């Protein structure tokens, strides 16, 4: 998989992040992010899940970035996911979630 990602990147392919998980399996979506972080760097995985996905969907500058006028969702983790990307694998590690400007989870 790491080789396929490297080949695709060299060919100029934009590679976002996403899954086909539906229903009760939604709590496993973070595992994909931690797996991707193991293949690349944690920062590259986060960029794929945010900015690159926004670009692919034609929403660059509107979502996937933290900037004035953008609609950002934010997550505060119980540790530093750039140092420990396994934090993404367990949704209980997300201690604060803000979606569309509204706090939807607060375990602080």
ChimeraX commands (.cxc) that place a marker at each C-alpha (Angstrom):
marker #1 position 0.00,0.00,0.00 radius 0.5
marker #1 position 2.81,2.44,0.86 radius 0.5
marker #1 position 4.37,1.79,-2.53 radius 0.5
marker #1 position 1.06,2.39,-4.31 radius 0.5
marker #1 position 0.65,5.71,-2.50 radius 0.5
marker #1 position 4.18,6.76,-3.45 radius 0.5
marker #1 position 3.67,5.81,-7.11 radius 0.5
marker #1 position 0.35,7.65,-7.27 radius 0.5
marker #1 position 1.84,10.76,-5.68 radius 0.5
marker #1 position 4.75,10.79,-8.14 radius 0.5
marker #1 position 2.20,10.58,-10.95 radius 0.5
marker #1 position 0.44,13.67,-9.56 radius 0.5
marker #1 position -2.66,11.88,-8.24 radius 0.5
marker #1 position -4.41,13.70,-5.42 radius 0.5
marker #1 position -5.22,11.12,-2.76 radius 0.5
marker #1 position -7.87,12.03,-0.24 radius 0.5
marker #1 position -9.07,9.98,2.67 radius 0.5
marker #1 position -12.44,8.34,3.16 radius 0.5
marker #1 position -14.24,5.09,3.56 radius 0.5
marker #1 position -17.43,3.29,2.72 radius 0.5
marker #1 position -18.23,2.54,6.35 radius 0.5
marker #1 position -21.89,3.00,7.15 radius 0.5
marker #1 position -24.21,2.34,10.06 radius 0.5
marker #1 position -22.79,1.34,13.43 radius 0.5
marker #1 position -19.26,1.01,12.01 radius 0.5
marker #1 position -18.86,4.82,11.93 radius 0.5
marker #1 position -16.80,4.69,15.11 radius 0.5
marker #1 position -14.08,2.90,13.12 radius 0.5
marker #1 position -13.53,5.72,10.62 radius 0.5
marker #1 position -10.60,7.06,12.63 radius 0.5
marker #1 position -8.77,3.77,12.15 radius 0.5
marker #1 position -8.37,4.60,8.46 radius 0.5
marker #1 position -6.68,7.83,9.44 radius 0.5
marker #1 position -4.28,6.08,11.81 radius 0.5
marker #1 position -3.50,3.43,9.16 radius 0.5
marker #1 position -2.78,6.13,6.59 radius 0.5
marker #1 position -0.55,7.93,9.11 radius 0.5
marker #1 position 1.47,4.74,9.46 radius 0.5
marker #1 position 2.00,4.62,5.68 radius 0.5
marker #1 position 2.85,8.29,5.30 radius 0.5
marker #1 position 3.31,10.82,8.06 radius 0.5
marker #1 position 0.56,11.82,10.49 radius 0.5
marker #1 position 0.54,15.32,8.96 radius 0.5
marker #1 position 0.17,13.94,5.42 radius 0.5
marker #1 position -2.77,11.82,6.59 radius 0.5
marker #1 position -4.44,14.85,8.20 radius 0.5
marker #1 position -3.91,16.96,5.09 radius 0.5
marker #1 position -5.43,14.17,2.95 radius 0.5
marker #1 position -8.47,14.02,5.25 radius 0.5
marker #1 position -8.99,17.78,5.26 radius 0.5
marker #1 position -7.49,20.01,2.58 radius 0.5
marker #1 position -7.07,17.36,-0.12 radius 0.5
marker #1 position -10.63,16.06,0.34 radius 0.5
marker #1 position -11.92,19.63,0.08 radius 0.5
marker #1 position -9.95,20.15,-3.14 radius 0.5
marker #1 position -11.26,16.91,-4.64 radius 0.5
marker #1 position -14.83,17.95,-3.82 radius 0.5
marker #1 position -14.34,21.43,-5.29 radius 0.5
marker #1 position -14.62,23.07,-1.87 radius 0.5
marker #1 position -11.05,24.34,-1.44 radius 0.5
marker #1 position -10.90,27.34,0.87 radius 0.5
marker #1 position -14.41,26.69,2.15 radius 0.5
marker #1 position -13.77,23.54,4.17 radius 0.5
marker #1 position -10.68,21.56,5.09 radius 0.5
marker #1 position -8.82,24.63,6.38 radius 0.5
marker #1 position -8.92,26.88,9.41 radius 0.5
marker #1 position -9.17,30.35,7.90 radius 0.5
marker #1 position -11.40,33.41,8.09 radius 0.5
marker #1 position -14.68,32.71,6.31 radius 0.5
marker #1 position -14.11,28.94,6.10 radius 0.5
marker #1 position -16.51,26.45,7.69 radius 0.5
marker #1 position -14.18,24.50,9.92 radius 0.5
marker #1 position -15.00,21.54,12.13 radius 0.5
marker #1 position -12.46,21.13,14.91 radius 0.5
marker #1 position -11.45,18.22,17.11 radius 0.5
marker #1 position -9.39,18.39,20.28 radius 0.5
marker #1 position -7.63,15.11,21.06 radius 0.5
marker #1 position -6.50,13.72,24.42 radius 0.5
marker #1 position -2.92,13.80,23.14 radius 0.5
marker #1 position -0.90,14.91,20.13 radius 0.5
marker #1 position -2.01,12.90,17.06 radius 0.5
marker #1 position 1.11,14.02,15.18 radius 0.5
marker #1 position 3.16,12.14,17.78 radius 0.5
marker #1 position 0.65,9.33,18.37 radius 0.5
marker #1 position -1.63,8.80,15.35 radius 0.5
marker #1 position -3.25,5.81,17.06 radius 0.5
marker #1 position -5.31,8.42,18.94 radius 0.5
marker #1 position -7.51,8.56,15.84 radius 0.5
marker #1 position -8.42,4.86,16.19 radius 0.5
marker #1 position -10.47,5.34,19.34 radius 0.5
marker #1 position -13.25,7.96,19.22 radius 0.5
marker #1 position -13.10,8.34,23.01 radius 0.5
marker #1 position -9.77,10.15,22.48 radius 0.5
marker #1 position -11.69,13.05,20.90 radius 0.5
marker #1 position -12.40,15.20,23.95 radius 0.5
marker #1 position -13.92,18.20,22.16 radius 0.5
marker #1 position -15.71,18.27,18.81 radius 0.5
marker #1 position -17.00,21.44,17.18 radius 0.5
marker #1 position -19.10,21.09,14.03 radius 0.5
marker #1 position -20.33,24.12,12.10 radius 0.5
marker #1 position -19.49,26.33,15.08 radius 0.5
marker #1 position -21.47,24.24,17.58 radius 0.5
marker #1 position -19.95,22.11,20.35 radius 0.5
marker #1 position -21.29,18.59,19.82 radius 0.5
marker #1 position -19.00,16.76,22.24 radius 0.5
marker #1 position -17.22,18.15,25.29 radius 0.5
marker #1 position -15.40,15.83,27.70 radius 0.5
marker #1 position -12.94,18.43,28.99 radius 0.5
marker link #1:1,2 radius 0.2
marker link #1:2,3 radius 0.2
marker link #1:3,4 radius 0.2
marker link #1:4,5 radius 0.2
marker link #1:5,6 radius 0.2
marker link #1:6,7 radius 0.2
marker link #1:7,8 radius 0.2
marker link #1:8,9 radius 0.2
marker link #1:9,10 radius 0.2
marker link #1:10,11 radius 0.2
marker link #1:11,12 radius 0.2
marker link #1:12,13 radius 0.2
marker link #1:13,14 radius 0.2
marker link #1:14,15 radius 0.2
marker link #1:15,16 radius 0.2
marker link #1:16,17 radius 0.2
marker link #1:17,18 radius 0.2
marker link #1:18,19 radius 0.2
marker link #1:19,20 radius 0.2
marker link #1:20,21 radius 0.2
marker link #1:21,22 radius 0.2
marker link #1:22,23 radius 0.2
marker link #1:23,24 radius 0.2
marker link #1:24,25 radius 0.2
marker link #1:25,26 radius 0.2
marker link #1:26,27 radius 0.2
marker link #1:27,28 radius 0.2
marker link #1:28,29 radius 0.2
marker link #1:29,30 radius 0.2
marker link #1:30,31 radius 0.2
marker link #1:31,32 radius 0.2
marker link #1:32,33 radius 0.2
marker link #1:33,34 radius 0.2
marker link #1:34,35 radius 0.2
marker link #1:35,36 radius 0.2
marker link #1:36,37 radius 0.2
marker link #1:37,38 radius 0.2
marker link #1:38,39 radius 0.2
marker link #1:39,40 radius 0.2
marker link #1:40,41 radius 0.2
marker link #1:41,42 radius 0.2
marker link #1:42,43 radius 0.2
marker link #1:43,44 radius 0.2
marker link #1:44,45 radius 0.2
marker link #1:45,46 radius 0.2
marker link #1:46,47 radius 0.2
marker link #1:47,48 radius 0.2
marker link #1:48,49 radius 0.2
marker link #1:49,50 radius 0.2
marker link #1:50,51 radius 0.2
marker link #1:51,52 radius 0.2
marker link #1:52,53 radius 0.2
marker link #1:53,54 radius 0.2
marker link #1:54,55 radius 0.2
marker link #1:55,56 radius 0.2
marker link #1:56,57 radius 0.2
marker link #1:57,58 radius 0.2
marker link #1:58,59 radius 0.2
marker link #1:59,60 radius 0.2
marker link #1:60,61 radius 0.2
marker link #1:61,62 radius 0.2
marker link #1:62,63 radius 0.2
marker link #1:63,64 radius 0.2
marker link #1:64,65 radius 0.2
marker link #1:65,66 radius 0.2
marker link #1:66,67 radius 0.2
marker link #1:67,68 radius 0.2
marker link #1:68,69 radius 0.2
marker link #1:69,70 radius 0.2
marker link #1:70,71 radius 0.2
marker link #1:71,72 radius 0.2
marker link #1:72,73 radius 0.2
marker link #1:73,74 radius 0.2
marker link #1:74,75 radius 0.2
marker link #1:75,76 radius 0.2
marker link #1:76,77 radius 0.2
marker link #1:77,78 radius 0.2
marker link #1:78,79 radius 0.2
marker link #1:79,80 radius 0.2
marker link #1:80,81 radius 0.2
marker link #1:81,82 radius 0.2
marker link #1:82,83 radius 0.2
marker link #1:83,84 radius 0.2
marker link #1:84,85 radius 0.2
marker link #1:85,86 radius 0.2
marker link #1:86,87 radius 0.2
marker link #1:87,88 radius 0.2
marker link #1:88,89 radius 0.2
marker link #1:89,90 radius 0.2
marker link #1:90,91 radius 0.2
marker link #1:91,92 radius 0.2
marker link #1:92,93 radius 0.2
marker link #1:93,94 radius 0.2
marker link #1:94,95 radius 0.2
marker link #1:95,96 radius 0.2
marker link #1:96,97 radius 0.2
marker link #1:97,98 radius 0.2
marker link #1:98,99 radius 0.2
marker link #1:99,100 radius 0.2
marker link #1:100,101 radius 0.2
marker link #1:101,102 radius 0.2
marker link #1:102,103 radius 0.2
marker link #1:103,104 radius 0.2
marker link #1:104,105 radius 0.2
marker link #1:105,106 radius 0.2
marker link #1:106,107 radius 0.2
marker link #1:107,108 radius 0.2
view
